[in-house]
Amino acid sequence: MPQIRLQKILSTAGVASRRAAEELITQGRVTVNKSTVLELGSKADPEADDIRVDGRRVKPPARRRYFLLNKPRGYITSRVDPQHRPTVIDLLARHGIRDYIYPVGRLDYDSEGLLILTSDGDLAAKLTHPSHGVGREYEVRVLGVPDDHEMERLARGVVIDGRRTAPADASRTKVFEVEGRPETMLSIVIHEGRNRQVRKMCEAIGHPVVKLRRVAIGPIRDARLRPGDFRELSADEVTALKRHADTGSGSQAVPGAAKTRPGAPSRPAPHSRSERGPTRKTRAPSAPRRHG
């Protein structure tokens, strides 16, 4: 078998995303045939070489797995947390998912919504790199009512952390009052994944976020998946996601994916509250079901 770059071997094996795998290498945590490797361009043969991370042998996964989770607020999008806060991996582990999977991209502690977790490092790298243009749609409740000029600023890009955001799709979907003050529900689609980006964009136009929920990742959406629940992606969904990441197309509905319209095709059953029985009490409390 031809030699392959180490970071690709690690990501394909489900050890980490390519970016995280590069950090493992530069930190001196990767060995090949008992020799520590520090160069990012290093290659190895995954079939013939003894490749280890922190002393643990790296082997290709028996099969790649793809999960869709509706992350509740109060969970960290990470495999581990130095502050010992609950992570999204904990949610899956409680129901017997022990595969080495990791979350794709970010969804901050105070936010909720759809998150993909996988052992497919190649797909994870494509979904998170801005050059592939995979859109993420958010349902955002903000204070006040952004006017047309402010909405145009969101769409054109605003400066956050000293750098302008890429163009986005932004629209008002509903205006209402809460305790006598106006609030607005926005739909925002971004194609990059900067830290707390949507929150900072809304702050930049003077309308802080009250609540934020991710409702779609590329062509993947599931309005029936409740906070804390998860399911495996169907074969059709995985195919559509890969096509979308490769070409930037495929934002249309996915055959076999969950939809809210009547007569929607069936999908794999989620790990739901009704299945959990006594373990249901271990879930973090979810936010109210009504959004706006």
ABEGO torsion letter per residue (X at the ends): XBBBBAAAAAAAAGABBAAAAAAAAAAGABBBGGBBBABAABBBBAAABBBBBGGBBBBBBABBBBBBBBBBBGBBBBABBAAGBBBAAAAAAAAGBABBBBBBEBBBAABBEBBBBBABAAAAAAAABAAAGBBBBBBBBBBEBBBAAAAAAAAAEBBBGGBBBBBBBBBBABBBBBGGBBBBBBBBBBABBBBGAAAAAAAAAGBBBABBBBABBEABBBAABBBGBBBBBBAAAAAAAAAAAAAGBGABBBBGBBBABBGBBBBBBBBBAAAAEAAAAABBBBBBABBX
